[in-house]
Amino acid sequence: MKQTGFIFKVLVISAGLSILIKYGGSSLFIPVTPINILIVVFMPTVVMAIALGGRYVLTSAAISNDAHDR
């Protein structure tokens, strides 16, 4: 039940963000330049790499501390 609530929240937030981009995105003026295109294309990959790298560092530090305490 808890997982169903989480999935529902993700779906609602995703739908809200999609509507915001569809109807509100056209009012933003973002010039089409090669730099802006590269930012849009690579930003999700960079964000996920940072998030997963941070998680890896925290997990490996916790495992190292557990092994050291034994």
N, C-alpha and C positions, 0 to 999 in steps of 0.2 A: 504494500500500500504506500509506503514511504517513497519507493522508487517511482511509482506511478505519479505521485504528486510532483516529483522533480522533473519527470519527462513532460508533464503538462505545463509546468512553469517554463521550461526551455522552449516548448512549442509556442506558448503565448508571447514570450519575449521575442522569439524569432519572427513571428507574424507581425508584431508591432514594429519591429525594426524594418521589416520589408515594406510595410505601409509607409513608414516615415521616409524611407529612401525613395519610394516610388512617387509620393506626392510632395515631399518637402525637398528632395534632392535637386529638383529642377530650379528651385529658387536660389541655390548656391551657385556662385560663379567661380568655377575652378578652371583655369586655363589649361588647355591640352598641350602639355609640354612633355618632352621625353623624361624629365626628372619626375614629374607627377605620375606618369604612367608607371615608371619603375617603382615608385613608392607604393602605389596601389597594388601592383603585382606581387612585390616581395614582402610587404608588411605582414600578412598572415603567417608566412613562413618564419620570419624573424621573431614574431611574437611567440609562436609555438616553440621555436628553438630555445628562446630564453626561458619560457615556462618549464619545458621539459628538462632543460639543463639545470635550472634551479632545483627542481624536484629531485633530480639525480644526485646533486651535491648534498642536499639535505638527507636523502635516504642513505647515501654512502657514509655520511658523517654519523648517522644514527647507528648503522651497522658496525662501524668502526668503534664507536663508543660502547656498544653492547659486547663486542669481542674483547675490548680492553677491560671491561668490568669483570669478566669471568676469571 
